[in-house]
Amino acid sequence: MTKRNTHTSPSRSDTSIRIERLINAIQRSDSQAYRIRYSKHGDELVSETRLSKYFDGIEQMIALFEGDVEYQSSWHLSLFQQACQTIGVELSPCGITCLSEDGTRYLSTSETLNELTKCIRTLRTQKRFMRRDADQRYLAIQQEIEIGSYVDAVLDRYARTCVVRVDLYYRTEVQARLRVERVFDDLNRLIAERERNLIFDHETGYICSVEQGEDRGYHIHAAFFFNGAEVNADIYKAQRIGELWERITRGQGCFNNCNLEKDKYQDRLGIGLIHRRDLNARGNVHYAMRYLVKNDQHLRLKPVGARCLRKGQAKKGLRGD
């Protein structure tokens, strides 16, 4: 396991999470970004408010949407981008600026961020953004139901199923320049390996979820299911899959072998060898797989058309005793 990202320049993942925190902070508060007074000579006197700290890295937040790749954004990022466009935010050598409402002058950075805060609050009340917030929560619930049905279908195939869990990461030094489209490319390569690599012999299903978090940036939670009559060395199998990930990422990736850490699951162990008729163990597998679709680590920014949740085709029919 690698340590928390400590780059002075925030990664794209960190920047998108900062935007989300900013929007949430503005929603919880009625404060301005900065408190502004003027001296008798007309000089601007600026002091911080409870919101000010959330604007750290504002230049990177605005620059996040630049480039040729078309992205699909979370409602937080869409709201932020719309607010920047509405007031006409510009990056200048002197900092963040925009024109005053009457168009007679450019505002200072503090004035601009106050205008941005006001615009965000106005846009947040629009039905389209309120609806997208609810849609995101609904999607997480539907995915949890979908995964539950898929897990039952996979576990029903054989008398015993070997469940393997790996978390696939990128090394700390890579995160600062890592783009989310690279993660999807690497995931596609991993899934393609299932068709030709002996590591995946006797595989009966898989679930992969692309996510992002404050500690690990972009990463993938993955589960692979194997016929338990043919595969029972779950720790070894997880290690092999993790090493394959390192090769796919050309040494820039790393992994966590969850099957090596069974003790931490205590009475909720849902990985390793699972018997079809053991309802308690089956419930634990459901519990373990729900972790793959938790709402708090959803992608804030992804290429248009990219699927964050990938899974195999469930084959029907019981086999074995």
C-alpha positions in Angstrom: 0.0 0.0 0.0 1.3 3.4 -0.9 0.9 6.5 1.2 -1.5 9.4 0.7 -0.7 11.7 -2.2 1.5 14.5 -0.9 2.1 16.5 -4.2 2.1 20.2 -3.8 0.4 20.4 -7.2 -3.0 18.7 -6.8 -3.9 15.9 -9.1 -6.9 16.1 -11.4 -8.7 13.7 -9.1 -7.9 15.9 -6.1 -9.0 19.0 -8.0 -12.4 17.5 -8.9 -12.9 16.5 -5.2 -12.0 20.1 -4.1 -14.7 21.4 -6.4 -17.2 19.1 -4.8 -16.2 20.2 -1.3 -16.4 23.9 -2.4 -20.0 23.5 -3.7 -21.1 21.6 -0.6 -19.5 24.3 1.6 -21.3 27.1 -0.2 -24.5 25.2 0.1 -24.1 24.9 3.8 -23.2 28.5 4.4 -24.5 32.0 3.6 -21.0 33.5 3.8 -19.2 35.3 1.1 -15.9 33.9 -0.2 -14.0 37.0 1.2 -15.0 40.0 3.3 -14.0 43.2 1.5 -13.7 46.7 2.9 -12.1 49.8 1.3 -9.7 52.2 2.9 -10.3 56.0 2.7 -7.9 55.9 -0.2 -9.9 53.4 -2.0 -7.6 50.4 -1.4 -9.2 47.0 -1.1 -8.9 45.5 2.4 -9.6 41.7 2.3 -10.2 39.3 5.2 -11.1 35.7 5.1 -14.4 34.1 5.9 -15.3 30.5 6.7 -15.5 29.8 3.0 -12.1 31.2 2.0 -10.1 28.0 2.6 -12.3 26.1 0.1 -11.0 28.3 -2.8 -7.4 27.1 -2.4 -6.3 25.8 -5.8 -9.1 27.8 -7.6 -6.8 28.2 -10.7 -6.6 24.4 -11.0 -10.3 24.0 -10.5 -11.0 26.4 -13.4 -8.4 24.8 -15.6 -9.8 21.3 -15.1 -12.2 21.7 -17.9 -9.7 22.7 -20.5 -8.5 20.3 -23.2 -9.8 18.4 -26.2 -11.4 15.4 -24.4 -15.2 15.5 -23.9 -16.1 14.7 -20.3 -19.3 13.8 -18.5 -19.2 15.6 -15.1 -21.0 15.1 -11.8 -23.6 17.7 -10.9 -21.1 19.4 -8.6 -18.6 19.9 -11.4 -21.3 20.9 -14.0 -22.6 23.5 -11.6 -19.2 24.9 -11.0 -18.4 25.1 -14.7 -21.8 26.7 -15.5 -21.2 29.3 -12.8 -17.7 30.2 -14.2 -19.2 30.5 -17.6 -22.1 32.6 -16.4 -20.0 35.3 -14.8 -17.2 35.0 -17.4 -14.3 33.9 -15.2 -10.9 34.5 -16.7 -7.4 33.5 -15.7 -5.1 36.5 -15.8 -1.5 37.2 -14.7 -3.0 39.0 -11.7 -5.2 36.0 -10.7 -8.9 35.2 -11.2 -11.0 37.9 -12.7 -14.3 38.7 -14.5 -16.0 41.8 -15.7 -18.3 43.8 -13.4 -22.0 43.6 -14.0 -22.0 46.9 -15.8 -19.0 45.8 -17.9 -16.9 48.9 -16.9 -14.0 47.2 -15.1 -12.4 43.9 -14.3 -13.0 42.8 -10.7 -10.2 41.8 -8.3 -9.8 38.1 -7.4 -11.7 38.5 -4.1 -14.5 40.3 -5.8 -14.6 37.7 -8.6 -14.8 34.8 -6.1 -17.6 36.6 -4.2 -19.5 36.8 -7.5 -18.8 33.2 -8.3 -20.1 32.2 -4.9 -23.3 34.2 -5.4 -23.8 32.6 -8.9 -23.3 29.1 -7.5 -26.0 29.6 -4.9 -28.4 30.9 -7.6 -27.8 28.0 -9.9 -28.0 25.4 -7.1 -31.7 26.2 -6.7 -32.4 25.2 -10.3 -34.4 22.0 -10.7 -31.9 20.4 -13.1 -29.1 20.4 -10.5 -31.5 19.3 -7.7 -32.7 16.5 -9.9 -29.1 15.4 -10.8 -28.3 15.2 -7.1 -31.2 12.8 -6.5 -30.4 10.9 -9.7 -26.8 10.2 -8.4 -28.1 8.7 -5.2 -30.7 6.6 -7.1 -28.1 5.3 -9.5 -26.0 4.0 -6.5 -29.0 2.2 -5.1 -29.8 0.6 -8.5 -26.2 -0.5 -9.0 -26.3 -2.1 -5.6 -29.4 -4.1 -6.5 -27.9 -5.0 -9.9 -24.7 -6.3 -8.3 -26.7 -8.3 -5.7 -28.6 -10.1 -8.5 -25.4 -10.7 -10.4 -23.6 -12.1 -7.3 -26.4 -14.6 -6.7 -26.3 -15.8 -10.3 -22.6 -16.4 -10.1 -22.7 -18.1 -6.7 -25.5 -20.4 -7.9 -23.5 -21.9 -10.8 -21.2 -24.1 -8.8 -21.3 -25.8 -5.4 -18.2 -23.8 -4.4 -17.0 -20.5 -5.7 -13.6 -18.9 -5.1 -14.1 -15.1 -4.6 -11.0 -13.0 -5.2 -10.8 -9.3 -4.4 -8.1 -6.8 -5.4 -7.8 -3.1 -5.2 -5.9 -1.6 -8.2 -4.1 1.7 -7.7 -1.6 4.0 -9.3 1.7 4.9 -7.6 1.8 8.2 -5.7 4.2 9.8 -8.1 1.9 9.0 -11.1 -1.3 10.4 -9.6 -0.4 14.1 -10.1 -0.5 13.8 -13.9 -2.9 10.9 -14.2 -5.9 11.5 -16.4 -9.1 9.5 -15.9 -9.2 8.3 -19.5 -5.9 6.4 -18.9 -7.6 4.5 -16.1 -10.4 3.3 -18.4 -7.8 2.3 -21.0 -5.9 0.2 -18.5 -9.2 -1.4 -17.3 -10.1 -2.3 -20.8 -6.7 -4.0 -21.2 -7.3 -5.9 -17.9 -10.7 -7.1 -19.0 -9.4 -8.1 -22.4 -6.7 -10.3 -20.7 -9.6 -12.5 -19.3 -10.0 -13.9 -22.8 -6.4 -15.1 -23.3 -4.5 -15.2 -20.0 -4.3 -18.5 -18.1 -4.7 -16.5 -14.8 -8.4 -16.4 -15.6 -8.9 -20.1 -16.4 -12.1 -21.3 -14.7 -13.4 -17.8 -14.1 -17.2 -17.6 -13.7 -17.7 -13.8 -13.4 -16.1 -10.5 -12.5 -17.0 -7.0 -11.2 -14.8 -3.9 -11.7 -15.7 -0.4 -10.5 -13.7 2.7 -11.4 -13.7 5.2 -8.5 -11.8 8.0 -6.9 -11.1 9.0 -3.3 -9.2 11.6 -1.4 -6.5 9.3 -0.3 -5.9 7.2 -3.4 -7.1 9.3 -6.3 -8.3 7.2 -9.3 -8.5 3.5 -8.6 -10.4 0.3 -9.4 -12.1 -2.1 -7.0 -12.2 -5.5 -8.6 -13.7 -8.9 -7.8 -13.2 -12.1 -9.8 -15.1 -15.4 -9.3 -13.8 -18.8 -10.1 -15.1 -22.4 -10.0 -14.2 -23.5 -6.5 -13.7 -27.1 -7.6 -10.8 -25.9 -9.9 -9.5 -22.9 -8.0 -9.0 -22.6 -4.3 -5.7 -20.8 -3.8 -7.4 -17.4 -3.6 -4.4 -15.5 -2.1 -2.2 -16.7 -4.9 -4.8 -15.9 -7.6 -5.2 -12.3 -6.2 -1.4 -11.9 -6.2 -1.2 -13.0 -9.9 -4.0 -10.6 -10.9 -2.3 -7.7 -9.1 1.0 -8.5 -10.8 -0.8 -8.5 -14.1 -2.1 -5.0 -13.3 1.5 -3.8 -12.7 2.5 -5.1 -16.1 -0.5 -3.5 -17.8 0.3 -0.1 -16.2 4.0 -0.5 -17.1 5.1 -0.4 -13.5 3.0 2.7 -12.7 0.3 0.7 -10.9 0.2 -1.1 -7.5 -2.4 -3.2 -5.8 -3.8 -4.5 -2.5 -4.4 -8.2 -2.2 -7.6 -8.2 -0.1 -7.6 -12.0 0.2 -4.3 -11.7 2.1 -6.1 -9.7 4.8 -9.0 -12.0 5.6 -8.6 -11.4 9.4 -9.8 -7.8 9.1 -13.2 -9.0 7.8 -13.9 -11.0 11.0 -17.5 -12.3 10.9 -18.2 -10.5 7.6 -15.8 -12.6 5.5 -17.2 -12.6 1.9 -14.1 -13.6 0.0 -12.2 -16.9 -0.4 -14.0 -20.2 -0.9 -17.7 -19.8 -0.6 -20.2 -22.7 -0.5 -23.4 -22.2 -2.5 -25.7 -23.4 0.3 -24.0 -21.3 3.0 -26.5 -18.4 3.3 -24.4 -16.5 5.9 -21.4 -16.6 3.6 -23.5 -15.5 0.7 -24.7 -12.5 2.6 -21.1 -11.6 3.4 -20.3 -11.8 -0.3 -23.1 -9.3 -0.9 -21.7 -7.1 1.8 -18.2 -7.2 0.3 -19.5 -6.4 -3.2 -21.5 -3.4 -2.1 -18.2 -1.7 -1.3 -17.5 -1.7 -5.0 -20.4 0.7 -5.7 -20.5 3.0 -2.7 -21.7 6.5 -3.6 -19.1 8.5 -1.8 -16.3 7.4 -4.2 -18.1 7.9 -7.5 -16.3 9.5 -10.4 -16.7 13.3 -10.6 -15.3 13.4 -14.2 -15.2 10.7 -16.8 -15.0 10.4 -20.6 -18.4 10.6 -22.3 -19.8 7.1 -22.7 -17.4 5.4 -20.3 -18.9 2.9 -17.9 -17.7 3.0 -14.3 -19.2 -0.3 -13.4 -18.2 -3.4 -15.5 -19.3 -6.9 -14.9 -19.5 -10.2 -16.7 -22.5 -12.0 -18.1 -24.3 -14.2 -15.6 -24.7 -17.7 -16.9 -27.8 -19.6 -15.6 -28.0 -23.2 -14.5 -26.8 -25.1 -11.4 -23.7 -27.3 -11.6 -22.1 -29.5 -9.0 -23.6 -30.7 -5.7 
